[in-house]
Amino acid sequence: MKMTTLVWGRAGVVLRARVAARWGERMRGLLGRPRLRPHEGLLIRPCRAIHTFGMEWPIDVVFLDRRGYVLAVHPHVPPATLRMHWRAASTLELASGACAALGIACGMWLASREGALG
């Protein structure tokens, strides 16, 4: 998987994220991987829905549109759960509690070094 640096618009918060863009990477997601650390995430694209079946810990889920604007934030999504957003182009998975700690909210803008997020 590729790595990218993500910056939250005006907030100036920087995250390092793996990018899951291939079919197999998107299907595996965080399964079988160690817990995410603060300021670390998994950007899945394209992606409108995620599941946490097989996960051992909760995560925060952020749905983004094609331009990188936050459409929805789902904090503390427990294992064995589904989440989706019909307008999302990509999804960012973060450690549980990261959205609150970083101040991530609907309407914020996320930029990536490699361009479009959708």
BELMOPE-V424924 format. One record per residue. N is the residue number from 1. PHI is phi as a letter, one per 30 degrees, with the letter a starting at -180 (NA if undefined). PSI is psi as a letter, one per 40 degrees, with the letter a starting at -180 (* if undefined). NEAR is the number of other C-alpha atoms within 10 Angstrom. Layout:
((N:PHI:PSI:NEAR) (N:PHI:PSI:NEAR))
//
This chain:
((1:NA:i:11) (2:d:i:8) (3:c:i:14) (4:b:i:17) (5:c:h:16) (6:c:h:22) (7:b:h:17) (8:d:g:20) (9:g:b:14) (10:d:d:9) (11:d:d:13) (12:i:e:11) (13:d:h:14) (14:c:h:17) (15:b:i:19) (16:c:h:18) (17:b:i:23) (18:d:i:19) (19:c:h:21) (20:c:g:24) (21:c:e:17) (22:d:i:12) (23:e:d:11) (24:d:d:9) (25:d:d:14) (26:d:d:18) (27:d:d:14) (28:d:d:11) (29:h:b:19) (30:c:e:19) (31:d:h:13) (32:i:e:10) (33:c:i:9) (34:d:i:8) (35:e:i:18) (36:d:i:17) (37:c:i:12) (38:e:i:16) (39:i:f:17) (40:b:i:19) (41:a:i:27) (42:b:h:24) (43:c:h:27) (44:c:h:28) (45:b:h:22) (46:d:i:18) (47:a:h:22) (48:c:e:18) (49:b:i:17) (50:b:i:20) (51:b:i:16) (52:c:f:19) (53:d:h:12) (54:j:e:12) (55:d:i:17) (56:c:e:14) (57:b:i:14) (58:d:i:19) (59:b:i:25) (60:c:i:20) (61:b:h:26) (62:b:h:25) (63:c:h:29) (64:b:i:30) (65:d:a:22) (66:d:d:15) (67:d:e:15) (68:j:e:24) (69:d:i:21) (70:d:h:23) (71:c:d:20) (72:a:i:20) (73:b:h:18) (74:c:g:16) (75:d:i:19) (76:h:f:17) (77:d:h:19) (78:d:i:17) (79:e:i:15) (80:i:f:13) (81:b:i:13) (82:c:i:12) (83:b:i:13) (84:a:i:17) (85:b:h:18) (86:d:d:11) (87:c:e:14) (88:d:i:23) (89:c:d:21) (90:a:i:26) (91:b:h:30) (92:c:h:22) (93:c:h:26) (94:b:i:26) (95:e:i:22) (96:e:h:22) (97:j:e:14) (98:d:d:22) (99:d:d:22) (100:d:d:12) (101:d:d:10) (102:c:e:16) (103:i:f:11) (104:d:h:19) (105:b:i:16) (106:e:i:13) (107:j:e:12) (108:d:i:16) (109:c:h:19) (110:c:h:23) (111:c:i:17) (112:b:i:17) (113:e:d:10) (114:c:e:10) (115:j:a:9) (116:e:i:13) (117:c:e:24) (118:d:*:16))
//
